[in-house]
Amino acid sequence: MKRRSLRFSVIGLFFAVVLMSSIAFADKDSTQWTYGVPIIGTEQGFTGNEAMVTETGTVKKIEKMMGQKDGLQMRLLSENGGSWVVYMGPKWFIENQKIKFAVGDKVEVRGKKFGGAIIASEISKGKWTMKIRNEEDGQAVWQCCFPYKERKD
């Protein structure tokens, strides 16, 4: 009888650990968003004193954003050899513009680094620039398409 209850206790403990682990991993993978900007803990992606960055590279993939119902993100292989996830914006906006992004495109992304990602404020391809967020506060702008201008950071 003791052996049976010990077995049930061990099995119950095992399932409790598995359940707690899956909840912990699910929380890590699901990012909360507000106004198109990710939030981790109490930290909003576009707040703080981080400088704006500009990365030039090649599009490796365009995919659905994790944690955002209808958002798109870009996998970017930087000319510097690094790789980034670029949070773009809502699919309805990105896919209905003059600028179309595809695998192999050369692009320039301007935005703020957020962990291993860049929250894009602008994405440029060829002669055109798509403005996605305000650089001051990260609020959505959703404006397209402007002639590309070299920036002097």
Stockholm file with secondary structure:
# STOCKHOLM 1.0

chainA/1-153         MKRRSLRFSVIGLFFAVVLMSSIAFADKDSTQWTYGVPIIGTEQGFTGNEAMVTETGTVKKIEKMMGQKDGLQMRLLSENGGSWVVYMGPKWFIENQKIKFAVGDKVEVRGKKFGGAIIASEISKGKWTMKIRNEEDGQAVWQCCFPYKERKD
#=GR chainA/1-153 SS CHHHHHHHHHHHHHHHHHHHHHHHHHHHHCCEEETTEEEETTEETTCSSCCCEEEEEEEEEEEECTTCTTEEEEEEEETTSCEEEEEEEEHHHHTTSSCCCCTTCEEEEEEEEETTEEEEEEEEETTEEEEEECTTTCCEEEEEEEECCCCCC
#=GC SS_cons         CHHHHHHHHHHHHHHHHHHHHHHHHHHHHCCEEETTEEEETTEETTCSSCCCEEEEEEEEEEEECTTCTTEEEEEEEETTSCEEEEEEEEHHHHTTSSCCCCTTCEEEEEEEEETTEEEEEEEEETTEEEEEECTTTCCEEEEEEEECCCCCC
//
